[in-house]
Amino acid sequence: MIVKSKLRWVGHVHRMDDHRLPKIVMYSELSSGSQERGAPRKRYKDSRKRTLSACDIDVQGWSDLATDRSAWHCRIQETTTKFEEERTMAANNKRLRRNNPAQTPTPHPCRHCSRIC
């Protein structure tokens, strides 16, 4: 639900007039970066890029698709459904691997001392 809402909001803001505050903020950048030590702060456009990539939407051409509202909503519906199916399948596989530990190897005699290992 969060991914779907995030993508719907991005398309909505992209279709806004250029003078609207949400569009100005979404496409703006700070004039100077922070001089603090450590990892750089997370930016909205990095989060948007990660979300688009996770849903198999072209990161470079998303704005052309978002211009057409009905096409954008259809694409969001398709990709988020596929994303959720893949996420659910991966979680189920992880649960199965955790609940069914690997079979213990068959014992075999040591070639040096003939003990069973």
N, CA, C and O of each residue as an XYZ file, in Angstrom:
468
protein
N       0.820     -1.196      0.000
C       0.000      0.000      0.000
C       0.862      1.257      0.000
O       0.534      2.249     -0.651
N       1.965      1.201      0.736
C       2.833      2.382      0.815
C       3.487      2.656     -0.530
O       3.552      3.802     -0.974
N       3.971      1.602     -1.176
C       4.618      1.771     -2.487
C       3.627      2.331     -3.490
O       3.954      3.236     -4.258
N       2.423      1.797     -3.483
C       1.395      2.257     -4.418
C       1.050      3.727     -4.165
O       0.933      4.509     -5.108
N       0.889      4.100     -2.907
C       0.574      5.489     -2.571
C       1.714      6.426     -2.943
O       1.487      7.532     -3.432
N       2.930      5.977     -2.708
C       4.100      6.784     -3.045
C       4.163      7.060     -4.546
O       4.414      8.190     -4.967
N       3.933      6.018     -5.351
C       3.973      6.188     -6.805
C       2.818      7.054     -7.301
O       3.000      7.860     -8.214
N       1.645      6.899     -6.715
C       0.512      7.736     -7.117
C       0.799      9.201     -6.820
O       0.471     10.075     -7.623
N       1.416      9.474     -5.657
C       1.739     10.848     -5.278
C       2.782     11.440     -6.223
O       2.670     12.600     -6.620
N       3.785     10.658     -6.584
C       4.829     11.144     -7.499
C       4.204     11.536     -8.840
O       4.524     12.591     -9.388
N       3.321     10.698     -9.363
C       2.656     11.026    -10.630
C       1.782     12.260    -10.498
O       1.744     13.096    -11.400
N       1.083     12.378     -9.385
C       0.209     13.525     -9.154
C       1.017     14.819     -9.114
O       0.643     15.808     -9.745
N       2.110     14.811     -8.383
C       2.944     16.009     -8.272
C       3.580     16.337     -9.621
O       3.714     17.510     -9.968
N       3.967     15.335    -10.374
C       4.589     15.582    -11.685
C       3.609     16.283    -12.635
O       4.017     17.104    -13.457
N       2.334     15.961    -12.521
C       1.330     16.573    -13.403
C       0.890     17.961    -12.928
O       0.150     18.639    -13.640
N       1.326     18.398    -11.745
C       0.954     19.727    -11.225
C       1.595     20.829    -12.061
O       2.556     20.607    -12.798
N       1.022     22.037    -11.919
C       1.634     23.209    -12.545
C       2.977     23.489    -11.886
O       3.193     23.132    -10.728
N       3.882     24.130    -12.626
C       5.240     24.359    -12.132
C       5.302     25.305    -10.931
O       6.269     25.249    -10.170
N       4.320     26.157    -10.739
C       4.363     27.111     -9.632
C       3.856     26.525     -8.314
O       3.964     27.190     -7.284
N       3.312     25.318     -8.305
C       2.789     24.699     -7.091
C       3.928     24.267     -6.166
O       4.949     23.751     -6.620
N       3.738     24.483     -4.874
C       4.769     24.233     -3.877
C       5.243     22.772     -3.827
O       6.452     22.553     -3.755
N       4.351     21.749     -3.862
C       4.856     20.369     -3.830
C       5.790     20.049     -4.993
O       6.775     19.330     -4.823
N       5.479     20.585     -6.183
C       6.337     20.328     -7.347
C       7.661     21.066     -7.206
O       8.706     20.531     -7.575
N       7.635     22.255     -6.691
C       8.870     23.009     -6.486
C       9.777     22.270     -5.512
O      10.980     22.152     -5.744
N       9.197     21.772     -4.418
C       9.984     21.067     -3.411
C      10.500     19.739     -3.958
O      11.642     19.366     -3.690
N       9.673     19.022     -4.721
C      10.079     17.709     -5.226
C      11.254     17.815     -6.203
O      12.116     16.937     -6.223
N      11.296     18.852     -6.991
C      12.352     18.986     -7.991
C      13.480     19.931     -7.570
O      14.393     20.179     -8.357
N      13.436     20.453     -6.366
C      14.474     21.397     -5.941
C      15.633     20.670     -5.281
O      15.519     19.507     -4.895
N      16.748     21.375     -5.157
C      17.925     20.866     -4.467
C      18.454     21.976     -3.563
O      18.245     23.159     -3.829
N      19.133     21.585     -2.507
C      19.727     22.566     -1.617
C      20.909     23.238     -2.305
O      21.594     22.622     -3.123
N      21.144     24.503     -1.969
C      22.227     25.230     -2.613
C      23.595     24.767     -2.148
O      24.560     24.822     -2.910
N      23.689     24.308     -0.901
C      24.974     23.813     -0.423
C      24.733     22.561      0.409
O      23.721     22.442      1.100
N      25.660     21.649      0.332
C      25.533     20.404      1.066
C      25.983     20.544      2.499
O      26.584     21.548      2.880
N      25.697     19.552      3.274
C      26.080     19.540      4.677
C      27.556     19.168      4.800
O      28.062     18.364      4.016
N      28.231     19.738      5.758
C      29.639     19.444      5.973
C      29.844     18.480      7.134
O      30.961     18.322      7.625
N      28.767     17.836      7.571
C      28.867     16.902      8.684
C      29.563     15.626      8.244
O      29.575     15.277      7.063
N      30.140     14.940      9.218
C      30.791     13.669      8.938
C      29.742     12.566      8.870
O      28.627     12.708      9.372
N      30.129     11.472      8.240
C      29.241     10.321      8.179
C      28.581     10.178      6.821
O      28.953     10.834      5.848
N      27.605      9.313      6.787
C      26.904      9.040      5.538
C      26.054     10.245      5.133
O      25.566     10.980      5.991
N      25.879     10.445      3.828
C      25.029     11.551      3.392
C      23.578     11.311      3.817
O      23.145     10.169      3.972
N      22.856     12.377      3.998
C      21.455     12.263      4.385
C      20.634     11.715      3.227
O      20.971     11.906      2.059
N      19.561     11.036      3.571
C      18.710     10.446      2.553
C      17.885     11.550      1.887
O      17.375     12.456      2.546
N      17.773     11.445      0.564
C      17.018     12.424     -0.198
C      15.761     11.770     -0.760
O      15.722     10.556     -0.963
N      14.737     12.580     -1.010
C      13.486     12.057     -1.534
C      13.687     11.449     -2.915
O      13.101     10.412     -3.226
N      14.508     12.083     -3.746
C      14.689     11.552     -5.093
C      15.397     10.202     -5.080
O      15.173      9.390     -5.978
N      16.245      9.938     -4.084
C      16.866      8.614     -3.969
C      15.827      7.569     -3.582
O      15.848      6.446     -4.086
N      14.925      7.943     -2.691
C      13.839      7.045     -2.293
C      12.923      6.768     -3.478
O      12.489      5.634     -3.684
N      12.632      7.802     -4.252
C      11.785      7.645     -5.443
C      12.447      6.720     -6.453
O      11.788      5.859     -7.036
N      13.734      6.892     -6.659
C      14.465      6.054     -7.608
C      14.461      4.596     -7.161
O      14.298      3.696     -7.985
N      14.638      4.358     -5.867
C      14.624      3.000     -5.324
C      13.243      2.356     -5.492
O      13.147      1.174     -5.824
N      12.186      3.121     -5.265
C      10.823      2.620     -5.409
C      10.519      2.303     -6.870
O       9.931      1.265     -7.173
N      10.918      3.192     -7.773
C      10.687      2.946     -9.201
C      11.436      1.712     -9.673
O      10.895      0.916    -10.439
N      12.668      1.544     -9.226
C      13.460      0.377     -9.620
C      12.853     -0.909     -9.074
O      12.826     -1.925     -9.769
N      12.371     -0.875     -7.846
C      11.775     -2.071     -7.245
C      10.524     -2.503     -7.987
O      10.185     -3.686     -8.001
N       9.836     -1.553     -8.604
C       8.596     -1.860     -9.333
C       8.814     -1.988    -10.835
O       7.845     -1.991    -11.593
N      10.048     -2.092    -11.278
C      10.387     -2.247    -12.694
C       9.831     -1.128    -13.573
O       9.341     -1.378    -14.674
N       9.911      0.098    -13.081
C       9.532      1.263    -13.872
C      10.819      1.977    -14.239
O      11.680      2.188    -13.385
N      10.956      2.352    -15.515
C      12.169      2.996    -16.003
C      12.431      4.285    -15.219
O      11.596      5.189    -15.203
N      13.577      4.360    -14.581
C      13.912      5.504    -13.738
C      14.089      6.763    -14.583
O      13.764      7.859    -14.126
N      14.590      6.627    -15.791
C      14.808      7.788    -16.654
C      13.521      8.249    -17.345
O      13.329      9.447    -17.552
N      12.644      7.313    -17.702
C      11.463      7.669    -18.491
C      10.157      7.667    -17.728
O       9.091      7.682    -18.343
N      10.207      7.649    -16.403
C       8.970      7.596    -15.627
C       8.130      8.845    -15.812
O       6.901      8.775    -15.775
N       8.776      9.991    -16.010
C       8.029     11.245    -16.105
C       7.153     11.289    -17.352
O       6.065     11.865    -17.328
N       7.626     10.679    -18.448
C       6.799     10.627    -19.660
C       5.559      9.772    -19.430
O       4.466     10.114    -19.880
N       5.738      8.673    -18.734
C       4.605      7.795    -18.424
C       3.652      8.463    -17.445
O       2.437      8.308    -17.572
N       4.176      9.205    -16.466
C       3.344      9.847    -15.446
C       2.514     10.988    -16.009
O       1.514     11.380    -15.407
N       2.914     11.523    -17.153
C       2.162     12.614    -17.764
C       0.747     12.162    -18.133
O      -0.206     12.931    -18.006
N       0.614     10.927    -18.584
C      -0.699     10.362    -18.914
C      -1.250      9.668    -17.666
O      -0.772      8.601    -17.282
N      -2.252     10.274    -17.040
C      -2.764      9.801    -15.753
C      -3.277      8.370    -15.804
O      -2.945      7.571    -14.928
N      -4.074      8.028    -16.804
C      -4.658      6.682    -16.855
C      -3.586      5.620    -17.110
O      -3.641      4.536    -16.528
N      -2.616      5.920    -17.970
C      -1.528      4.968    -18.225
C      -0.678      4.787    -16.973
O      -0.249      3.676    -16.663
N      -0.436      5.889    -16.252
C       0.357      5.828    -15.020
C      -0.335      4.960    -13.974
O       0.305      4.126    -13.334
N      -1.641      5.156    -13.800
C      -2.368      4.373    -12.802
C      -2.424      2.895    -13.180
O      -2.316      2.032    -12.309
N      -2.590      2.595    -14.465
C      -2.574      1.184    -14.908
C      -1.210      0.558    -14.632
O      -1.129     -0.574    -14.155
N      -0.139      1.292    -14.932
C       1.208      0.773    -14.726
C       1.487      0.557    -13.238
O       2.112     -0.432    -12.855
N       1.025      1.480    -12.411
C       1.207      1.332    -10.964
C       0.484      0.089    -10.470
O       1.033     -0.677     -9.679
N      -0.746     -0.114    -10.934
C      -1.521     -1.275    -10.504
C      -0.814     -2.570    -10.887
O      -0.720     -3.492    -10.076
N      -0.315     -2.643    -12.123
C       0.387     -3.854    -12.593
C       1.657     -4.104    -11.787
O       1.885     -5.211    -11.299
N       2.467     -3.081    -11.653
C       3.772     -3.274    -11.026
C       3.673     -3.518     -9.526
O       4.445     -4.307     -8.982
N       2.741     -2.858     -8.850
C       2.627     -3.081     -7.411
C       2.053     -4.463     -7.120
O       2.411     -5.087     -6.122
N       1.167     -4.941     -7.983
C       0.648     -6.300     -7.810
C       1.771     -7.308     -7.976
O       1.897     -8.237     -7.179
N       2.590     -7.131     -9.012
C       3.726     -8.018     -9.249
C       4.740     -7.919     -8.102
O       5.263     -8.934     -7.641
N       5.012     -6.699     -7.649
C       5.943     -6.475     -6.541
C       5.475     -7.205     -5.286
O       6.274     -7.851     -4.608
N       4.178     -7.104     -4.975
C       3.639     -7.748     -3.777
C       3.686     -9.266     -3.889
O       3.976     -9.951     -2.908
N       3.401     -9.800     -5.081
C       3.481    -11.256     -5.280
C       4.904    -11.761     -5.069
O       5.113    -12.776     -4.406
N       5.880    -11.058     -5.631
C       7.282    -11.454     -5.476
C       7.726    -11.352     -4.012
O       8.449    -12.217     -3.519
N       7.290    -10.290     -3.320
C       7.643    -10.116     -1.921
C       7.041    -11.226     -1.062
O       7.705    -11.755     -0.171
N       5.795    -11.573     -1.328
C       5.128    -12.636     -0.582
C       5.796    -13.980     -0.840
O       5.996    -14.762      0.089
N       6.146    -14.255     -2.105
C       6.798    -15.512     -2.449
C       8.168    -15.614     -1.772
O       8.530    -16.676     -1.266
N       8.925    -14.521     -1.762
C      10.238    -14.529     -1.116
C      10.099    -14.755      0.396
O      10.903    -15.473      0.991
N       9.093    -14.151      1.010
C       8.878    -14.345      2.448
C       8.480    -15.785      2.747
O       8.935    -16.363      3.733
N       7.636    -16.366      1.904
C       7.231    -17.763      2.099
C       8.418    -18.709      1.940
O       8.575    -19.645      2.723
N       9.252    -18.467      0.930
C      10.440    -19.304      0.731
C      11.393    -19.198      1.917
O      11.963    -20.200      2.349
N      11.563    -18.002      2.436
C      12.431    -17.801      3.595
C      11.870    -18.543      4.809
O      12.620    -19.152      5.572
N      10.555    -18.488      4.983
C       9.915    -19.181      6.100
C      10.085    -20.690      5.965
O      10.356    -21.373      6.952
N       9.927    -21.219      4.741
C      10.102    -22.658      4.525
C      11.534    -23.094      4.815
O      11.751    -24.136      5.433
N      12.502    -22.312      4.378
C      13.903    -22.654      4.638
C      14.206    -22.635      6.128
O      14.975    -23.461      6.620
N      13.607    -21.697      6.843
C      13.837    -21.597      8.280
C      13.171    -22.750      9.031
O      13.752    -23.282      9.976
N      11.972    -23.139      8.630
C      11.235    -24.190      9.328
C      11.663    -25.601      8.929
O      11.450    -26.546      9.689
N      12.254    -25.756      7.766
C      12.724    -27.064      7.305
C      14.235    -27.013      7.141
O      14.732    -26.761      6.044
N      14.969    -27.251      8.225
C      16.425    -27.161      8.117
C      16.949    -28.199      7.124
O      16.309    -29.216      6.855
N      18.114    -27.908      6.599
C      18.728    -28.804      5.614
C      18.967    -30.179      6.234
O      19.215    -30.306      7.433
N      18.888    -31.183      5.402
C      19.119    -32.554      5.864
C      20.555    -32.683      6.362
O      21.480    -32.105      5.791
N      20.720    -33.447      7.429
C      22.061    -33.661      7.952
C      22.823    -34.558      6.986
O      22.245    -35.491      6.428
N      24.095    -34.296      6.780
C      24.863    -35.117      5.838
C      24.996    -36.560      6.346
O      25.006    -36.811      7.552
N      25.095    -37.472      5.424
C      25.239    -38.889      5.805
C      26.630    -39.111      6.393
O      27.613    -38.570      5.888
N      26.714    -39.906      7.460
C      28.029    -40.157      8.072
C      28.921    -40.960      7.124
O      28.451    -41.794      6.351
N      30.187    -40.688      7.207
C      31.161    -41.407      6.375
C      32.431    -41.657      7.193
O      32.750    -40.889      8.101
N      33.143    -42.719      6.873
C      34.377    -43.027      7.630
C      35.522    -42.112      7.187
O      35.655    -41.764      6.014
N      36.334    -41.742      8.167
C      37.510    -40.927      7.893
C      38.545    -41.786      7.173
O      38.776    -42.934      7.551
N      39.160    -41.234      6.148
C      40.125    -42.009      5.385
C      41.454    -42.193      6.130
O      42.259    -43.044      5.752
N      41.692    -41.396      7.192
C      42.945    -41.524      7.932
C      42.826    -42.448      9.133
O      43.690    -43.297      9.352
N      41.744    -42.288      9.926
C      41.639    -43.056     11.166
C      40.456    -44.020     11.169
O      40.289    -44.743     12.151
N      39.653    -44.070     10.161
C      38.488    -44.957     10.003
C      37.367    -44.669     10.992
O      36.470    -45.499     11.141
N      37.382    -43.506     11.686
C      36.272    -43.141     12.563
C      35.127    -42.608     11.700
O      35.346    -42.101     10.600
N      33.918    -42.731     12.214
C      32.748    -42.217     11.497
C      32.651    -40.726     11.752
O      32.635    -40.288     12.902
N      32.586    -39.956     10.698
C      32.481    -38.495     10.783
C      31.108    -38.064     10.349
O      30.809    -36.870     10.345
